[in-house]
Amino acid sequence: MGTSPQIEPTTTARLLTCMAFAIDETKLIRSIKKTREISKQLEADDPSSHRLLFLKREVSALETRLKKIRKQATMIKTDTEFANIR
């Protein structure tokens, strides 16, 4: 085993960026699941609630953010793969 550094700072930075995206993704998924559960309970109790409408819009916004995070993570992964080809 060599004693010279094998991880380049740019690779480490990309790894940390992807990790940040993975953490964000996990938080968003949890929020979506929890909000959906609350929506289901509220829908059973009061289907015409203003709170229910708000929660449905919130789920939609969270899903949009999730798609954006996943797209950004894919772009970072692709950049990393292209860097390894060179």
C-alpha positions in Angstrom: 0.0 0.0 0.0 1.4 3.4 -1.0 1.6 6.3 1.4 0.9 9.0 -1.1 -2.6 10.6 -1.2 -5.0 8.7 -3.6 -8.0 10.9 -3.2 -7.9 14.2 -5.1 -9.6 17.2 -3.6 -11.9 17.5 -6.5 -13.0 13.9 -6.1 -13.6 14.5 -2.4 -15.5 17.7 -3.1 -17.8 15.8 -5.5 -18.2 13.0 -3.0 -19.3 15.5 -0.4 -21.6 17.2 -2.8 -23.3 13.9 -3.7 -23.6 13.1 0.0 -25.3 16.4 0.6 -27.7 15.6 -2.2 -28.4 12.2 -0.7 -29.1 13.8 2.7 -31.4 16.3 1.1 -33.2 13.5 -0.8 -33.7 11.5 2.4 -35.1 14.5 4.2 -37.5 15.3 1.4 -38.7 11.7 1.1 -39.4 11.7 4.9 -41.3 14.9 4.6 -43.4 13.7 1.7 -44.3 10.5 3.5 -45.2 12.3 6.7 -47.2 15.0 4.9 -49.1 12.3 2.9 -50.0 10.4 6.1 -51.3 13.6 7.7 -53.2 14.4 4.5 -54.9 10.9 4.6 -55.9 11.4 8.2 -57.2 14.9 7.6 -59.1 13.7 4.4 -60.9 11.1 6.5 -61.9 13.7 9.1 -62.6 16.8 6.9 -62.2 16.4 3.1 -63.0 20.0 2.4 -60.4 21.4 4.9 -58.3 24.3 3.9 -55.4 22.6 5.7 -55.9 19.6 3.4 -55.6 21.8 0.3 -52.4 23.3 1.8 -50.9 19.9 2.5 -51.6 18.7 -1.0 -49.9 21.7 -2.5 -47.0 21.1 0.0 -46.6 17.5 -1.2 -46.5 18.8 -4.8 -43.8 21.4 -3.9 -41.8 18.8 -2.0 -42.0 16.4 -5.0 -40.8 19.1 -7.3 -37.8 19.8 -5.0 -37.1 16.1 -4.9 -36.9 15.9 -8.7 -34.6 18.9 -8.8 -32.3 17.4 -6.2 -32.2 14.1 -8.0 -31.4 15.8 -11.3 -28.6 17.8 -9.8 -27.1 14.7 -8.2 -27.3 12.9 -11.6 -25.4 15.8 -13.2 -22.7 15.6 -10.6 -22.4 11.9 -11.1 -22.2 12.4 -14.9 -19.5 15.0 -14.5 -17.5 12.6 -12.3 -17.8 9.8 -14.9 -16.6 12.1 -17.6 -13.6 13.2 -15.5 -12.6 9.5 -15.0 -12.6 8.9 -18.8 -9.9 11.5 -19.4 
